[in-house]
């Protein structure tokens, strides 16, 4: 009888351990499904006809022509991307402009300058082109946006000047 009771207790402990492992596995599956469902991808173009700028002060660019906005994290009214979830995101900025005053674009995270793309003024060039890209760790609610330097300009039509980003991995 004692051996049977010991065996029964051992089997009960094994069963409880298996139930715990099963619950943990189910929780991991739910978490992975939630991560998979969160899609954040946007791409927008300056959307104006011709030159934008130069302005006397640094100016936030509003990319008005939205190409893709899965997750609706980019606002074509403010030019600001707001992170809907914490994670690692990838952002790109590209610009095209005619010769003349030059171009400076600054990508910001909240109020922190992160990266720049720049082309100096030139009397011999007829076009300015440039770009930059960066991975950023963001918390929910962090904002990413592009500002154009004072006395610089971009060309805003035909999909030349873009701001894009996507969620790489949730944290």
VEXDREN-2710 file (C-alpha; in Angstrom, 1 decimal):
% VEXDREN-2710
k/r/px/py/pz
1/UNK/0.0/0.0/0.0
2/UNK/2.9/2.4/0.9
3/UNK/4.5/1.7/-2.5
4/UNK/1.3/2.5/-4.3
5/UNK/0.8/5.7/-2.4
6/UNK/4.4/6.8/-3.2
7/UNK/3.9/6.0/-6.8
8/UNK/0.6/7.9/-6.9
9/UNK/2.2/10.9/-5.3
10/UNK/5.1/10.8/-7.8
11/UNK/2.6/10.6/-10.7
12/UNK/0.6/13.5/-9.3
13/UNK/3.7/15.6/-9.1
14/UNK/4.6/14.7/-12.7
15/UNK/1.1/15.6/-13.8
16/UNK/1.2/19.0/-12.0
17/UNK/4.7/19.7/-13.6
18/UNK/3.3/18.8/-17.1
19/UNK/0.2/21.1/-16.5
20/UNK/2.5/23.9/-15.5
21/UNK/4.7/23.4/-18.7
22/UNK/1.5/23.2/-20.8
23/UNK/0.2/26.5/-19.4
24/UNK/3.6/28.2/-20.0
25/UNK/3.7/26.9/-23.6
26/UNK/0.1/28.2/-24.2
27/UNK/1.1/31.6/-22.8
28/UNK/4.2/31.8/-25.0
29/UNK/2.0/30.9/-28.1
30/UNK/-0.4/33.7/-27.2
31/UNK/2.5/36.2/-26.8
32/UNK/4.0/35.2/-30.1
33/UNK/0.6/35.5/-31.9
34/UNK/0.2/39.0/-30.4
35/UNK/3.7/40.0/-31.6
36/UNK/3.0/38.7/-35.0
37/UNK/-0.3/40.6/-35.3
38/UNK/1.3/44.0/-34.5
39/UNK/2.2/45.3/-38.0
40/UNK/3.6/48.8/-38.2
41/UNK/4.8/49.9/-41.6
42/UNK/4.7/53.3/-43.2
43/UNK/6.1/55.2/-46.1
44/UNK/5.2/58.8/-47.1
45/UNK/6.4/61.2/-49.8
46/UNK/6.6/65.0/-49.4
47/UNK/3.7/65.4/-51.8
48/UNK/4.1/69.0/-52.9
49/UNK/4.6/70.2/-56.4
50/UNK/8.1/71.5/-56.8
51/UNK/10.4/73.0/-54.2
52/UNK/9.6/73.1/-50.5
53/UNK/11.6/75.7/-48.7
54/UNK/13.9/77.4/-48.0
55/UNK/12.6/78.6/-44.7
56/UNK/14.2/81.0/-42.2
57/UNK/14.1/78.5/-39.4
58/UNK/14.4/74.7/-39.0
59/UNK/11.0/73.3/-40.0
60/UNK/9.2/69.9/-39.4
61/UNK/8.5/68.3/-42.7
62/UNK/5.0/67.0/-43.2
63/UNK/5.1/64.2/-45.8
64/UNK/1.6/64.6/-47.2
65/UNK/1.3/61.8/-49.7
66/UNK/1.0/58.6/-47.7
67/UNK/2.1/55.5/-49.7
68/UNK/1.6/52.9/-46.9
69/UNK/0.4/53.3/-43.3
70/UNK/-0.2/49.9/-41.8
71/UNK/-1.0/50.4/-38.2
72/UNK/-1.8/54.1/-38.7
73/UNK/1.2/55.3/-36.7
74/UNK/2.2/58.1/-39.1
75/UNK/0.2/61.3/-39.3
76/UNK/0.1/63.1/-42.7
77/UNK/-1.2/66.1/-40.8
78/UNK/1.7/66.6/-38.5
79/UNK/4.5/64.6/-40.2
80/UNK/5.0/62.7/-36.9
81/UNK/5.3/58.9/-36.4
82/UNK/4.1/57.8/-33.0
83/UNK/5.2/54.3/-31.8
84/UNK/2.1/52.3/-31.0
85/UNK/4.1/49.6/-29.2
86/UNK/7.6/49.4/-27.6
87/UNK/10.1/47.8/-30.0
88/UNK/13.0/48.2/-32.4
89/UNK/12.1/50.2/-35.5
90/UNK/13.9/51.0/-38.7
91/UNK/13.6/54.4/-40.4
92/UNK/14.8/55.9/-43.6
93/UNK/14.9/59.4/-45.0
94/UNK/15.7/60.3/-48.6
95/UNK/15.8/63.6/-50.4
96/UNK/16.1/65.2/-53.8
97/UNK/16.4/68.9/-54.5
98/UNK/17.5/71.2/-57.2
99/UNK/20.8/73.0/-57.1
100/UNK/21.1/76.2/-55.1
101/UNK/20.7/76.5/-51.3
102/UNK/21.5/72.9/-50.4
103/UNK/19.6/70.5/-48.2
104/UNK/19.8/69.4/-44.6
105/UNK/17.3/66.9/-43.1
106/UNK/17.5/65.8/-39.5
107/UNK/15.7/62.8/-38.1
108/UNK/14.5/63.2/-34.5
109/UNK/13.4/60.9/-31.8
110/UNK/11.2/62.9/-29.5
111/UNK/13.4/66.1/-29.3
112/UNK/16.7/64.3/-29.7
113/UNK/18.6/64.7/-33.1
114/UNK/19.5/61.2/-34.2
115/UNK/20.8/61.2/-37.9
116/UNK/21.3/63.7/-40.7
117/UNK/21.3/63.7/-44.5
118/UNK/22.9/66.7/-46.1
119/UNK/24.1/68.1/-49.4
120/UNK/26.0/71.4/-49.5
121/UNK/25.0/74.3/-51.7
122/UNK/26.7/74.3/-55.1
123/UNK/26.6/76.5/-58.2
124/UNK/27.7/73.7/-60.4
125/UNK/25.2/71.0/-59.4
126/UNK/21.7/70.8/-60.8
127/UNK/20.5/68.3/-58.2
128/UNK/21.0/67.3/-54.6
129/UNK/20.3/63.7/-53.4
130/UNK/20.9/62.0/-50.1
131/UNK/19.6/59.7/-47.5
132/UNK/20.2/58.0/-44.2
133/UNK/18.8/55.1/-42.2
134/UNK/18.8/54.1/-38.5
135/UNK/17.5/51.4/-36.1
136/UNK/15.8/53.0/-33.0
137/UNK/14.6/51.4/-29.8
138/UNK/11.3/53.1/-29.0
139/UNK/8.8/53.0/-26.2
140/UNK/5.1/53.2/-26.8
141/UNK/4.3/56.9/-27.5
142/UNK/7.8/57.9/-28.6
143/UNK/7.7/60.2/-31.7
144/UNK/10.0/60.2/-34.7
145/UNK/9.9/63.0/-37.3
146/UNK/12.1/64.9/-39.9
147/UNK/13.1/68.5/-39.7
148/UNK/14.5/70.5/-42.6
149/UNK/17.4/72.8/-41.7
150/UNK/17.1/76.6/-42.0
151/UNK/17.8/77.9/-45.5
152/UNK/17.6/74.5/-47.2
153/UNK/15.1/73.0/-49.5
154/UNK/13.8/69.7/-51.0
155/UNK/11.9/68.8/-54.2
156/UNK/8.5/67.4/-53.2
157/UNK/6.9/65.7/-56.2
158/UNK/7.3/62.5/-58.1
159/UNK/8.1/60.5/-55.0
160/UNK/11.7/61.8/-54.7
161/UNK/11.7/62.8/-51.0
162/UNK/10.5/60.1/-48.6
163/UNK/10.2/59.2/-44.9
164/UNK/9.6/55.5/-44.1
165/UNK/9.8/53.1/-41.2
166/UNK/8.7/49.8/-39.8
167/UNK/8.6/47.8/-36.6
168/UNK/11.4/45.2/-36.7
169/UNK/10.7/43.5/-33.3
170/UNK/8.5/44.2/-30.3
171/UNK/10.2/44.5/-26.9
END
